[in-house]
């Protein structure tokens, strides 16, 4: 873990926005801008995708990021790399200490397989992403562009046997992660609505985003 606080003041941000549990955020962060995600009430997962704003076929890659940093967890100093092995963003501050890039996002299909057939109708992160790109065609994103994601604030330990488990979060109210964009990037967040495992403490809550020049 590498817990480092930021010097940036929320009052000086050029833009702030709250994202309700189960809702999405879609926007562009320019190269050099800094982007913060705040876990307002604690123990909430923010499932996040990043794309090159000038060519969305270049997108965040868990494989390239993990390989280059030799670590399956993300924290201060981590470089988020694309499927072309270019740096999209760098984590410059982090008061949570660790973020997941292996567990993936919930979907109606995975809810059915993992939990129960009756859970299929429950809202999931993939639904939020699909709604976002359908409502905002101007970003040029399509279903095929939904790939690897980061689960900010989510606790997914790797077991000694090499498996993954979904555990109670290690975040707390007001914890945040802050990233500086290396290139113009599209940010797509689903504020996770999952109720069937402890990634949201069985009680999804809002997160906040803030952007500084």
JOGIBEL-V483341 format. One record per residue. N is the residue number from 1. RES is the residue in one letter. OMEGA is omega in whole degrees, -180 to 180 (NA if undefined). Layout:
BEGIN
n = <N:N>
res = <RES:RES>
omega = <OMEGA:OMEGA>
END
This chain:
BEGIN
n = <1:2:3:4:5:6:7:8:9:10:11:12:13:14:15:16:17:18:19:20:21:22:23:24:25:26:27:28:29:30:31:32:33:34:35:36:37:38:39:40:41:42:43:44:45:46:47:48:49:50:51:52:53:54:55:56:57:58:59:60:61:62:63:64:65:66:67:68:69:70:71:72:73:74:75:76:77:78:79:80:81:82:83:84:85:86:87:88:89:90:91:92:93:94:95:96:97:98:99:100:101:102:103:104:105:106:107:108:109:110:111:112:113:114:115:116:117:118:119:120:121:122:123:124:125:126:127:128:129:130:131:132:133:134:135:136:137:138:139:140:141:142:143:144:145:146:147:148:149:150:151:152:153:154:155:156:157:158:159:160:161:162:163:164:165:166:167:168:169:170:171:172:173:174:175:176:177:178:179:180:181:182:183:184:185:186:187:188:189:190:191:192:193:194:195:196:197:198:199:200:201:202:203:204:205:206:207:208:209:210:211:212:213>
res = <X:X:X:X:X:X:X:X:X:X:X:X:X:X:X:X:X:X:X:X:X:X:X:X:X:X:X:X:X:X:X:X:X:X:X:X:X:X:X:X:X:X:X:X:X:X:X:X:X:X:X:X:X:X:X:X:X:X:X:X:X:X:X:X:X:X:X:X:X:X:X:X:X:X:X:X:X:X:X:X:X:X:X:X:X:X:X:X:X:X:X:X:X:X:X:X:X:X:X:X:X:X:X:X:X:X:X:X:X:X:X:X:X:X:X:X:X:X:X:X:X:X:X:X:X:X:X:X:X:X:X:X:X:X:X:X:X:X:X:X:X:X:X:X:X:X:X:X:X:X:X:X:X:X:X:X:X:X:X:X:X:X:X:X:X:X:X:X:X:X:X:X:X:X:X:X:X:X:X:X:X:X:X:X:X:X:X:X:X:X:X:X:X:X:X:X:X:X:X:X:X:X:X:X:X:X:X:X:X:X:X:X:X>
omega = <178:-176:180:179:-179:174:-176:-180:-178:180:-179:-179:178:-179:171:-179:174:179:-180:175:-179:179:-178:170:176:-179:-180:175:-177:177:-179:177:179:-171:-179:171:-176:174:-168:-175:177:175:178:179:176:-177:-166:175:177:180:168:-174:-179:178:-174:175:171:-171:178:179:176:-177:-179:-179:-179:-179:-174:-179:180:-180:-179:179:-180:176:-179:-179:179:174:179:-173:-177:176:172:180:171:178:176:-178:173:174:-174:176:-177:179:174:172:-179:-179:-173:173:-179:-168:180:-176:177:177:178:179:-179:174:180:-177:-174:-168:-176:177:-179:180:-176:-176:-178:-179:-177:-176:180:176:-180:179:180:178:-179:-177:177:-178:-178:-179:-178:179:177:179:-179:-178:-178:-179:-180:-174:-178:176:173:174:179:179:-176:-177:180:-180:172:-178:178:179:179:177:179:174:177:-173:175:-177:176:179:-180:-179:177:177:-177:171:-174:-176:174:-178:176:175:174:-177:168:178:177:-177:163:174:-161:178:-172:180:-171:174:-171:-177:176:-177:-176:-179:-178:-176:-176:167:179:171:177:-178:175:174:NA>
END
